[in-house]
Amino acid sequence: MNRTGFFILISLLVLALWSIVPAGADNIDAINSYNRAVDLAYQGDYGQALTEIDQALLENRNFTLAWVTKAGILNSMERFGEGLAASDEALALDPDNLYAWINRATSLNGLGRYEESLAASDKALALDPGSGEAKQNRQIAEEMMAKPTEAPTTGLLPHTTILACAGLAAALVLKRER
């Protein structure tokens, strides 16, 4: 994706998600760590991004978006069991968080748990019937269930969920400046 496309994507996400403020994102240190994590993840430095996300969560355990982003980073690192756990933490805080369901489905696909991935994808699609990420996860699960001898796939491209979360991060920064 070129730079212009990236900024258009972020702008659209900010507009679409403006009303969604992650639970517990009231600690400036947590927000700063989160923003650094998103920058690092976008650069492909998932290890350092994970360190920053963990710092954000030390500052505020109820920072839903940090849990969602942690799940995306862990999935990008193919650490699907941990990604699933982080998705479940986000869902415990916000059961209707679209990206937590998408990350959960990605983790489950990576773990070869396709029927559960279908259910998570369906939950995401119930929240947003147009979600391309949820549709992609659902398709992968269906295909893998039809061909059970193939190795599990990771689902979404590594940056997909991180880019979506970056839009939420931009919303946080914009909201803070108001």
C-alpha positions in Angstrom: 0.0 0.0 0.0 1.4 3.4 -0.9 1.7 6.2 1.6 -1.4 8.0 0.2 -3.5 4.9 0.4 -2.3 4.3 4.0 -3.4 7.8 5.1 -6.7 7.5 3.3 -7.3 4.2 5.2 -6.4 5.7 8.5 -8.6 8.7 7.8 -11.6 6.5 6.9 -11.0 4.4 10.0 -10.8 7.5 12.2 -14.1 8.7 10.8 -15.8 5.4 11.0 -14.5 4.6 14.5 -14.6 8.1 16.0 -17.3 7.1 18.5 -15.5 4.0 19.7 -13.2 5.0 22.5 -11.4 2.0 24.0 -12.4 1.2 27.6 -9.9 2.5 30.0 -7.8 4.5 27.6 -7.6 7.4 30.1 -4.0 7.0 31.2 -1.6 9.2 29.1 1.3 6.9 29.8 -0.7 3.9 28.5 -1.7 5.8 25.4 1.8 6.9 24.7 3.1 3.3 25.0 0.3 2.1 22.8 1.1 4.7 20.1 4.8 3.7 20.2 3.7 0.1 19.8 1.6 0.8 16.8 4.4 2.7 15.2 6.9 -0.2 15.8 4.4 -2.8 14.6 3.8 -0.9 11.4 7.6 -0.8 10.9 7.7 -4.6 11.4 9.4 -4.6 14.8 6.9 -6.8 16.4 9.1 -7.8 19.4 9.6 -4.2 20.5 5.9 -3.4 19.7 4.9 -6.2 22.0 7.1 -4.7 24.8 5.4 -1.4 24.4 1.9 -2.9 24.4 2.7 -4.8 27.5 3.9 -1.5 29.1 0.5 0.1 28.1 -1.3 -2.8 29.7 0.8 -2.4 32.9 -0.3 1.2 33.0 -4.0 0.2 32.4 -5.2 -3.4 32.3 -8.6 -2.2 31.0 -7.2 -0.7 27.8 -9.3 -2.7 25.4 -7.6 -1.5 22.2 -4.2 -2.4 23.6 -5.5 -6.0 24.1 -6.8 -6.0 20.5 -3.5 -4.7 19.2 -1.5 -7.2 21.3 -3.6 -10.0 19.7 -2.8 -8.7 16.2 0.9 -8.4 16.9 1.0 -11.9 18.4 -0.9 -13.3 15.4 1.6 -11.5 13.1 4.4 -13.3 15.1 2.4 -16.6 14.6 2.0 -16.9 18.4 -1.6 -17.9 17.9 -2.3 -19.3 21.4 -1.2 -16.0 23.0 -3.1 -14.1 20.4 -6.2 -16.0 21.3 -5.7 -15.2 25.0 -5.2 -11.5 24.2 -8.4 -11.5 22.0 -10.3 -13.1 24.9 -9.0 -10.4 27.3 -10.3 -7.7 24.9 -13.7 -9.5 24.5 -14.0 -9.8 28.3 -13.8 -6.0 28.4 -15.9 -5.3 25.3 -17.9 -8.3 23.9 -18.9 -6.3 20.8 -15.4 -5.4 19.7 -15.2 -6.2 16.0 -11.4 -6.4 15.8 -11.2 -8.6 18.9 -13.5 -11.1 17.1 -11.4 -10.8 13.9 -8.2 -11.4 15.8 -9.8 -14.3 17.6 -10.8 -15.9 14.3 -7.3 -15.4 13.0 -5.8 -17.0 16.0 -8.2 -20.0 15.8 -7.4 -20.4 12.1 -3.7 -20.4 13.0 -4.3 -23.1 15.6 -6.3 -25.2 13.2 -9.5 -24.8 15.2 -11.6 -24.0 12.1 -15.1 -24.6 13.5 -14.4 -22.1 16.3 -12.9 -19.7 13.8 -16.2 -19.9 11.8 -18.2 -19.0 14.9 -15.8 -16.0 15.7 -16.0 -14.9 12.1 -19.8 -15.1 12.1 -19.8 -13.0 15.3 -17.6 -10.4 13.6 -19.8 -10.4 10.5 -22.9 -9.9 12.7 -21.2 -6.8 14.1 -20.1 -5.6 10.6 -21.5 -7.6 7.6 -19.1 -5.8 5.3 -16.0 -6.7 7.1 -13.5 -8.0 4.6 -11.2 -9.3 7.3 -14.0 -11.3 8.9 -15.1 -12.6 5.4 -11.5 -13.6 4.7 -11.1 -15.5 8.0 -14.4 -17.3 7.4 -13.3 -18.3 3.9 -10.0 -19.6 5.1 -11.7 -21.7 7.8 -14.2 -23.1 5.3 -11.5 -24.0 2.8 -9.4 -25.6 5.5 -12.3 -27.7 6.8 -12.9 -28.9 3.2 -9.2 -29.8 2.9 -8.2 -31.0 6.4 -4.8 -32.4 5.3 -3.3 -28.9 4.6 -1.3 -27.0 7.2 -3.1 -24.2 9.0 -2.8 -20.7 7.5 -2.3 -17.6 9.5 -5.4 -15.9 8.1 -5.1 -12.1 7.6 -2.0 -10.4 6.4 0.1 -9.3 9.4 -0.5 -5.6 9.0 -4.3 -5.8 8.4 -5.4 -5.7 12.0 -2.5 -3.4 13.1 -3.5 -0.9 10.5 -7.1 -1.0 11.6 -5.9 -0.4 15.2 -3.7 2.4 14.0 -6.9 4.2 13.0 -8.2 3.9 16.5 -4.9 5.2 17.8 -5.3 8.3 15.6 -8.8 8.7 17.0 -7.3 8.6 20.5 -4.8 11.3 19.7 -7.4 13.5 18.0 -9.8 13.1 20.9 -7.1 13.9 23.4 -6.3 17.1 21.5 -9.9 18.3 21.8 
